[in-house]
Every structure is written in structure tokens, then in C-alpha cells.
Amino acid sequence: MDFDAIEERDGIRWSWNVWPNTRLEGTRIIVPLGCNYTPMKENVPLVYYDPVHCRGSCKAVLNPYCAVDIKSKLWTCPFCLTRNAFPANYTDMTETNLPAELIPNYTTIEYCLPRGQAIPPVYIFVIDTCLPADELEALKSSVIMSLTLMPQNSLVGLITFGKTVQLYELGFEEIPKCYVFNGAKDVTVQQVADVLGLSGRNIQQQQGRPAVPLMQPSVQGNRFLRPVSEVDIHLTSILEELQRDPNRVPNDRRPLRCTGAAISTAIGLLEVAYQNSGGRLMVFTGGAVTHGPGMIASEFLKEPLRSHTDISKENAKYTAKAIKYYESLTKRAVTNGHAVDFFECSLDQCGFYEISVLCKQTGGLVVMADSFDSEMFKDSFRKIFGQDEKGNYPIAFNGTLEVQTSKEIKVCGAIGTCASAGRQTPNVSETEIGHGKTSAWKLCSLDPHTTVSLYFEVVNQTPTGPGQRGFIQFLTNYQNANGQKNFASYNSCKKFR
């Protein structure tokens, strides 16, 4: 068996292609039992119908390792051994005319789900206006350029921050308008909802049902998030006229930056208007967070920024509180499937140590450079909106990864740009590696290079019978750049030693 060819085709590499057959043997292997999995592997078979799920408790998907009785049109799930009937559209199936998901070589297959409305992704620019004038001009040029590169069906929003947070209304071009929030305090979801004209009851109802983005013309949320093809001229005009933060900065102080409050505002906007759908918050900053929640330094220059030594010795005055605050923002972003990108262009620290959890768990991108006018930043930012040879955007949003295993195997956890979805199932191991205690993870942002490491353990106390095999299935849901929902199924069968 050509394992290299299989790995290249399926986007997965196992640490072992023959598995230990008892728990004791599993503890003796030096390299843990696991794999590196790339969910968006290119050139996998694509079909345009819904997958067939097992009606048992596992809800696994029909795959080449299922036992199939073509005559009676029944199939047996290899995970829970439930017998299932094929849907009516499989009545013409024969041994020489198999559906794609039963072809032996199609161990990975992707479904383009026909149901549901295509939901465009959202991009919210969160811009630091405390930058020096030349840096702000360079940043404005890059953001304006990106409006022509991103998918034209995308929704776009704008937030700026200095001492206060400004949320811009884009739905009324005649008179530019923005709403100002106090940067010294955390901007709650309810405050954003009040601006959008939604009551607390509306929020609770929305959070308790499947996501339906509030982007209809009658809903006030579309004043702030508009299709880029409609507002590119208006948004370009706002960006061109954008000025530095008017708050005067004495020589002995740092500019007041309420980065934490600005990020909270952006997350709140998506929570209210675009819950559980694809979105990216793109934060651009050029200095330390010195004001409001999540601050990492004092505004007074006589108090130096925390160093590595201060952090290791727990002498950093603001670090612990800031980390706790950004962890709370991370939980909100992950719950709704939104990624947070961080673009830091400064010769000094900006507080990424505290903010990093936001990018790590949401799959956000991080770019650090000396200046927004540098080629490093410009090239990196441009590549975010790059297209492949077919003219498609190879990016995805709001993904989930779920693991099914046969009874001999349990999942220990995952390591990568993901977060636990908190799904407790019988195949979850007590041994925790990375994001453990769950069989599903959130992948808020994906591309063809996104790779997650997953770890497993064999739970048999006695050796398995001769020729017995274990089964694993990875199920991935995500939203592509066109707003279409896709579903991918990878299936693996390994022999016990």
C-alpha cells in the first residue's frame, strides 16, 4: 500500500499505520498515536447532495468501510453497528454503479450542501487612529486597496479607536455618521444591540436558535455591515478623510489606546447581527493598550512596559487581568465562529502576549512588522485576499471538526488553531492532550494549509482478534468564501498489530 499517495490524496499523516492492540502496548510506544490532518486538502472529490447519516447515536456518515447489502438496500455503520436503509435516491445503486461515497478510493469526499441560503462572509476593520500621521496614511492605503481584492459579495464594517471607540454607519452615504463608545469601559453586547435597535429579548431569542444572519433590508444591523460592492466608494471616502485621534498626548505620556474595548465592540456587532456565521475581525494597531479593559501598560512613560522577566516573575502589573479579559473575548468569538486577525506594526510592544489567545483559538492571522509602510506588511496583507488558479478564494470560515471512532479507540485531544466545542461523547478519553475532553472542535478560520494534530489511545485491555481493524472518521463543516456550506468526510481503517 502506497501510504505516501494516500497521505497526499487525503491530507492526513498518521504517526503509525499499524496500531497497538492493547492499552498497555499503547503506553510503550515512544511516538503517540495520532495524526496531522489538513481539512481543506485540495482536489478531493466533490458531490452536490447531502451526506447520508447513520440513524444511530453516532450520526456517522456513509463511507467506503461500511458493510453494504446492495440487494436489500441496507448498510451497517462500522462505529455503532446500526443497520440503516438507503434513501430513495439510491435505488438505482448496483455493484458496478456505486455512489461516490462507497468507491474504495474515495476515503475523503466533500459535499456541497444544496440546502440553505448562501451567507457571505463579514470583514470588520478595527483601526488604531493613534498612529503617527505617515503610518496612518500607509495603513489607509492598504485597507482601501483590500476593498478591491476581497470577495465582492462580502459584507464590510469599520471601527476606529483611540481614547474612544467609533462604530461607523455605512448604510447612509449622504452624511457620514458614527457611534461613539466610551473606551474606558467594556462595550457589552447589549450596548451594541441598543445601537442596532435590537432589544435584549431579541438577542436571547437569536442566541437560542440556529443562526439566521440579520442582514435583511428591514433590519437595522445592515447600516453597519454592507456589501463591499455597494459601499466601496463611500467607505473609501471615509478612510481617506480619517484623521488621527484628537486627544492631545503630553510628552511624558503614551497615547490612550482602548484596543480591548474596540475588539469587544466588533465581536458584539457580529454577535448581534451575524451570529454563528463566517466573519473576520482585522485589528490594526501600532502601540500598547493603555486605556480601558485589557490594558497592558500605563499611559505614563515613567512606568516601563512589562518585560519577559516581569512576566516570568509575575511582576507585570496588568498582565494577569488583561489575559483574563482577552480569554473572555476569545470565548465569545469562538462560540460564534469568528476569527480575529492582529496586525502589529510598531518598534515597541503592543501587547500581543496578552492578546495572543484570541488569534490562537480563532485561527486568526498575525503579522508583525516595523511599519505599515513596509513590504512585509503590505505583501502579507495582500496575500490574505489572494486567489487560486481557478479564481477562487481558498479561505473558509466558521468550521467545526468532529471525530468518530470505533469502540477500540478514544480521542485524547487536538493541538492547533482550534478551540474545544465542548462535546462529550463516549469516545472521549480521560487522557487530555491539547484541547481535550471533547470529540469536536471549532475552526473559526481555515485555508488549504490549516493543519490540526489529533491524538488517540487504544483502550482494549485484551489483545484484539486476528485481522481486526479500527475505524476513524473526521467530519468537517465550514463556510467557503462564496457563502456556501460545505461538508467533508475523511475515513480511515487501520489494522491492529
Protein Blocks (a to p, Z undefined) as FASTA:
>chain_A
ZZklmmmmnopacfbfbdcfbfklmmmpmbdcdddddfklghiacddbdddddfbfnopa
cdfkbccdfknopacdfklopacdddfklmmpcfklccfklgmklmbccdddfehcdddd
dddddddfkbcfklmmmmmmmmmmmmmmmcfkbccdddddffbccdddfkbmklgcdddd
dfkbccdfklmmmmnopafklmmmmmmpccdddfbfklmklmmmccfklmmmmmmmmmmm
pccdfbdcdfkbccdddfklmmmmmmmmmmmmmghiacddddddfbdcfehehiabdfbl
klccddfklmmnopafklmmmmmmmmmmmmmmmmnopacddddddfbdehlmmmmmmmmm
nopacdddfbfkbmklmmmmmmmmpccfkopacbdehiaddddddfkbccfbdcdjddde
hiacfklcfbdghjehiabdcdfbccfklccddddddfbfbdcdehiacddddddddddf
kopacddddddddddZZ
